[in-house]
Amino acid sequence: MTQPLNPPARLLMGPGPINVDPRVLRAMATPLVGQFDPWMTDAMTDTMKLYRSVFHTDNEQTFLVDGTSRAGIEAALVSLLEPGDRVLVPVFGRFGGLLQEIASRCGAAVHLIETPWGTVFEPEAIETAIRVVRPKVVAIVHGDTSTTMCQPLAEVGKICRREGVLLYVDATASLGGNEFAVDDWCVDVATAGLQKCLGGPSGSAPITMSEAAVSVVQARRHVEAGIRASTDAATGTRIGSNYLDLAQIIDYWGPRRLNHHTEAATMLYAARECARILLAEGLDHAVARHRLHGEAMLAGLRGLGLTPYGDPRHRMNNVIGALIPSGIDGETVRAAMLDDFGIEIGTSFGPLHGVIWRIGVMGHNARRDAVLTTLAALEQVLRGCGAPVAGGSGVGAALEVYS
C-alpha cells in the first residue's frame, strides 16, 4: 500500500527552491472557491495590486501566469515575438541560453552577444549590439543563478527606450532580494517565480507589462471560438501558444473575465501571501536583509578558506558562488551536507559544473541561524574531506559581519 507523503526535513540552502515561508504554506491550505466567485475575482484583483508594488510599477497589466517561472518566460516571449522578429539576447550564464532556446522556438531570429561567465555586460556593449541588430526585443536575465552575477539594468533600459526596443527581463532569481524597479529602469516586460527571494513554492509566475508591450500583444489578439463576441475581431499573427497567450490571459484577469483556464487557486493564494509578506516587511528592508545575510555567508565561506567566484562588484545578494578547492570532490561534500546535516547546497551547470558550489541565502532562509548552521556543517564536512580548516573559522567570520 502506498504510504502518505513524508518528505525528509531539509534546509534548502542551494540556488532554489528554498524552504517555503510557513505563512505561505498556511495560505495554501485556504479553502477553494469557484474561479468566478466574487471573492476569488476580488483576490485576483488584490494580487495584481500587490505585485505592482513588488515590481515597482504602475503597469495595469500585472498578474500571474499559472505555471513555473519558465511558463512566465515563455508566455512573454511567445506573445511578444512573431516568426522572423529579431531578438537580441545578451548571455552571461546558463539562463541567458534558456532565453535563446525559447526565442528560437518562437521562430525569432536570435542574435547573441556573450561575456565570460562570472562577468556582466557594460551598457555600451548592449547599445552597440542594438544598433547593429536593430531588434524588436532585448531579452536578458537580471540575476543568473548559474554564475551568481546580477546584471545592472538601469542604463540598459534607457538605451532600449531611446532606441525603440522592447526590454524583457527574467527576474526569477532576483526579485524581492535585489533592487528591481520596472518603471524607473524602463523595463517593458518582467517575469519572476516564487521559489527564490519571494519565499514561496514553484508554480506561479508573476508578470508585468508596459503599455508598449501590451500594444504588441493586443495586436495579435485572437479570442477562442465558443467565447468570442461579435466585437472580438482577430488581428495580427496568432500567438503560437494557447495556454501562454498573454492577450487571452489579459482578458481572463481583466473586467470581462473571459474564460481561458481554471485559475490555480492554491498557487494564487501562495503568490498573494508572498507579496503580502514582502510588502509588510518593506521592499528596501527585504533587499537589505538579503544583502546582510549574503555578506555574512560570503565572509563565512572566505573564513573556511574558500575563494568566491565571479566579479564581486556584481554579485547577487542571495546566491554566493565558491570555487571547490583542489583535491576536494564537490559532489562528495554536497552528499555529506545532505546526508549528515539535512542541508542542500548546489553546484552549477555547463563549464561550472563541479567547479563551484552555489549557496543560496534567500526568502525565508535569509536569516542568521540558517547562515550559521550551514557554515558550521560545511566546516565539519570539509574537515572530514581533509581540508585544512580551522575550527569555528566560518561561523566566526560570519558573526563579525553580524556584530
VENSUL-V142489 format. One record per pair of residues at least 4 apart in sequence whose ideal C-beta (glycine too) atoms are under 7 Angstrom apart, sorted by the first residue. I is the first residue (numbers start at 1). J is the second residue. If there is no record, write none. Layout:
I J
I J
This chain:
8 342
9 342
10 342
10 344
11 19
11 342
11 343
11 370
11 373
12 17
12 18
12 19
12 344
12 365
13 343
13 344
13 345
13 359
13 360
13 365
13 370
13 374
14 344
14 345
14 346
14 358
14 360
15 145
15 319
15 346
15 358
15 360
16 145
16 173
16 195
16 196
16 360
17 195
17 201
17 202
18 195
18 196
18 199
18 360
18 362
18 363
18 364
18 365
19 364
19 365
20 24
20 25
20 199
20 200
20 201
20 364
21 199
21 277
21 363
21 364
22 26
23 27
23 273
23 277
24 28
24 199
24 200
24 270
24 273
24 274
27 269
27 270
27 273
28 266
28 269
28 270
30 269
32 265
33 37
33 39
33 40
34 40
35 40
35 262
35 263
36 40
36 41
36 257
38 42
39 43
40 44
40 265
41 45
41 257
42 46
43 47
43 268
43 272
44 48
44 253
44 268
45 49
46 50
46 272
47 51
47 64
47 268
47 271
47 272
47 275
48 52
48 62
48 63
48 253
50 54
50 272
50 275
50 276
50 279
51 55
51 62
51 206
51 208
51 275
52 57
52 58
52 59
52 62
53 279
54 175
54 176
54 275
54 278
54 279
55 62
55 182
55 190
55 208
56 180
56 181
56 182
56 183
56 184
57 62
57 182
57 183
57 208
58 183
59 182
59 208
59 209
59 210
61 208
61 209
61 214
61 250
62 208
63 207
63 253
64 204
64 205
64 206
64 268
64 271
65 71
65 72
65 75
65 205
65 207
65 244
65 249
66 204
66 261
66 263
66 264
66 267
67 71
67 205
68 193
68 202
68 203
68 205
69 73
69 172
69 191
69 192
69 193
69 202
69 205
70 74
71 75
71 205
71 244
72 76
72 191
72 192
72 205
72 207
73 77
73 102
73 170
73 191
74 78
74 102
74 244
75 79
75 207
75 244
75 246
76 80
76 168
76 189
76 191
76 207
77 81
77 102
77 103
77 106
77 139
77 168
78 106
78 239
78 240
78 241
78 244
79 217
79 239
79 245
79 246
79 247
80 137
80 166
80 168
80 189
80 213
80 216
80 217
81 85
81 87
81 103
81 106
81 108
81 137
82 237
83 107
84 107
84 109
85 108
85 109
85 136
86 109
86 111
86 133
86 134
86 135
86 136
87 103
87 108
87 110
87 135
87 136
87 137
87 139
88 111
88 129
88 130
88 133
88 135
88 138
89 96
89 99
89 100
89 103
89 110
89 112
89 139
90 96
90 113
90 121
90 126
90 140
91 96
91 97
91 100
91 112
91 114
92 96
92 115
92 117
92 119
92 120
92 121
92 144
92 147
92 149
92 151
93 117
93 141
93 144
93 146
93 147
93 149
94 98
94 144
94 146
94 349
94 350
95 99
95 141
95 144
95 146
95 170
96 100
96 141
96 144
97 101
98 102
99 103
99 139
99 141
99 170
100 104
100 110
100 112
101 105
102 106
103 108
103 110
103 139
104 108
104 110
106 240
111 133
111 135
113 125
113 129
115 119
115 120
115 121
117 147
117 351
117 352
118 147
118 149
118 309
118 310
118 311
119 149
119 311
120 149
120 151
120 152
120 311
120 314
121 125
121 126
121 151
123 127
123 155
123 156
123 159
124 128
125 129
126 130
126 138
126 156
126 159
127 131
127 159
128 132
129 133
130 135
130 138
130 159
130 163
130 165
135 165
136 166
137 165
137 166
137 168
138 160
138 165
138 167
139 168
140 151
140 169
141 151
141 170
142 150
142 151
142 153
142 169
142 170
142 171
142 174
142 180
143 150
143 173
143 174
143 178
143 316
144 149
145 173
145 319
145 358
146 348
146 349
146 352
147 310
147 321
148 309
148 310
148 315
148 316
148 319
148 320
148 321
148 358
149 310
149 311
149 314
149 315
149 316
150 174
150 178
150 314
150 315
150 316
153 157
153 169
153 185
153 187
154 158
154 185
155 159
156 160
156 167
157 161
157 167
157 185
157 186
157 187
158 162
158 186
159 163
160 165
160 167
160 186
161 186
166 188
166 212
166 213
166 216
167 186
167 187
167 188
168 188
168 189
169 187
169 190
170 191
171 175
171 180
171 190
171 191
171 192
172 192
172 193
172 196
173 196
173 319
174 178
174 180
174 316
175 180
175 192
175 197
175 198
176 197
176 198
176 278
176 286
177 197
177 286
177 287
177 290
177 317
177 318
177 362
177 366
178 287
178 290
178 316
178 317
178 318
179 287
181 185
182 187
182 190
182 208
188 209
188 210
188 212
188 213
189 209
189 213
190 208
191 205
191 206
191 207
192 205
192 206
193 202
193 205
194 198
194 200
194 201
194 202
194 204
194 270
194 271
194 274
195 200
195 201
195 202
196 318
196 362
196 363
197 290
197 318
197 362
197 363
198 274
198 278
198 363
199 274
199 277
199 363
199 364
200 270
200 271
200 274
201 270
203 267
204 264
204 267
204 268
204 270
204 271
206 271
209 213
209 214
210 214
211 215
212 216
213 217
214 218
215 219
217 246
217 247
218 247
219 235
219 236
220 235
220 236
220 237
220 238
220 239
220 247
221 235
221 247
222 234
222 238
223 227
223 228
223 232
223 258
224 228
227 258
227 259
228 232
239 245
239 247
241 245
243 261
245 249
246 250
248 252
248 260
249 253
249 260
250 254
251 256
251 258
251 260
252 257
252 258
252 260
263 268
264 268
265 269
266 270
267 271
268 272
269 273
270 274
271 275
272 276
273 277
274 278
275 279
276 280
277 281
278 283
278 286
279 283
281 285
281 286
282 286
283 287
284 288
285 289
286 290
287 291
287 317
288 292
289 293
289 366
290 294
290 317
290 318
290 361
290 362
290 366
291 295
291 317
292 296
293 297
293 361
293 366
293 367
293 368
293 371
294 298
294 317
294 318
294 320
294 361
295 299
295 401
296 300
296 371
296 398
296 401
296 402
297 301
297 320
297 359
297 361
297 371
297 398
298 302
298 308
298 320
299 303
299 397
299 398
299 400
299 401
300 304
300 371
300 375
300 394
300 395
300 397
300 398
301 306
301 308
301 320
301 322
301 394
302 306
302 308
302 397
303 393
303 394
303 396
303 397
304 378
304 379
304 382
304 389
304 393
304 394
305 387
305 389
306 322
306 323
306 325
307 322
307 323
308 312
308 320
308 321
308 322
309 321
309 322
309 323
309 356
310 315
310 321
318 360
318 361
318 362
318 366
319 358
319 360
320 359
321 356
321 358
322 356
322 357
322 359
323 355
323 356
324 328
324 330
324 354
324 355
324 356
324 357
325 387
328 333
328 385
328 387
329 333
330 334
330 347
330 354
330 357
331 335
332 336
332 385
333 337
333 381
333 382
333 385
334 338
334 345
334 347
335 339
336 340
336 381
336 384
337 341
337 343
337 345
337 377
337 378
337 381
338 342
338 343
338 344
341 377
343 374
343 377
345 357
345 359
346 357
346 358
347 353
347 354
347 356
347 357
347 358
348 352
348 353
348 355
348 356
348 358
349 353
352 356
359 374
360 365
361 365
361 366
361 371
362 366
365 370
368 372
368 402
369 373
370 374
371 375
371 398
372 376
372 395
372 398
373 377
374 378
375 379
375 394
375 395
375 398
376 380
376 395
377 381
378 382
378 394
379 383
379 389
379 393
379 394
380 384
381 385
382 387
382 389
383 387
383 389
389 393
392 396
393 397
394 398
395 399
396 400
398 402
399 403
